[in-house]
Amino acid sequence: MIKLISTFGLKPGFDPEETYQLWIREHVPYVKKTMHPELKGYVVGRVVHSLTGGEFYGAVQLSYNTLDDAKRAWSRLLANPPDEFTKRITDIRRIIIDEKDIM
């Protein structure tokens, strides 16, 4: 399985809970609609405790069958202007991995 993993921080001045609600209620449906039909899974993770410190707010895992599917879906998302949730996050890091379940 191919996964696109993003991690990001929250810009100063934005309420973490309000931003989380915006993430779940508006951003998730927007991404799912934009990346359909290639998107096979969508997992969000809001940081509730940091073991190493830093300004890390959340992470996302988007799953696809192939690397080409991930690139095609991602290019559609990037072709659109940022939504309100995306405007609130910073220090975005994105990678694409080939995941193997070994246990």
Buried (B, 14 or more C-beta within 10 A) or exposed (E): EBBBBBBBBBBEEBEEEEBBEBBEEEBBEBBEEBBEEBBBEEEBEBBEEEEEEEEBBBBBBBBBEEEEBBBEBBEEBEEEEEBEBBEBBEEEEEEBEEEEEEE
